[in-house]
Amino acid sequence: MEPNFHALQLIAEVALGILGFSAILIGLSRSNDGFSAPDNFRIQLLTYSAIGAMFCALIPFAVFGSNNLISWLIVNWLLCLYSTLGLFIFPRRIIKLRMEGYSDLFPLPLAIVQMGMLVLNFIISGLMIINFIEAKTNFYTVCLILFLIQSSIAFIRTIFYRAH
């Protein structure tokens, strides 16, 4: 069972597009003062998620060969480790920003949805590692789409909901 390489290519292209828009946003938003803490957080989350979607979509092109079991193990471990990295960084920072008075920019339902996507990616990739999930192609694609949704939410929030 090999991944759907056409879907992965499309996800990588969309992620690259989101990264391009974030670069434009960063370039246009630069001021002498730099970014506010909430804007900096959102741009970092956007970049993290888009890069995760892009690289996790490209990795199967490099690792899939004659032994699909080993290939899936490599791909799922990388996805799981990348999700774990995000879980160590972003939930703590969003809680800190909410405590610093930015709860209007990071409402609790939005924070739960965005951090929940990282948790879902971690759980799904972990279940694929232990072979609890058989439809690896489908669930791997879902994880990448979650990264795209997460980066898109961060992008839209950065454009329309700025800190004063």
Sequence and secondary structure as in RCSB ss.txt:
>XXXX:A:sequence
MEPNFHALQLIAEVALGILGFSAILIGLSRSNDGFSAPDNFRIQLLTYSAIGAMFCALIPFAVFGSNNLISWLIV
NWLLCLYSTLGLFIFPRRIIKLRMEGYSDLFPLPLAIVQMGMLVLNFIISGLMIINFIEAKTNFYTVCLILFLIQ
SSIAFIRTIFYRAH
>XXXX:A:secstr
    HHHHHHHHHHHHHHHHHHHHHHHHH  TT   HHHHHHHHHHHHHHHHHHHHHHHHHHH SS HHHHHHHH
HHHHHHHHHHHHHHHHHHHHHHIIIIITTTS HHHHHHHHHHHHHHHHHHHHHHTT  S HHHHHHHHHHHHHHH
HHHHHHHHHHS   
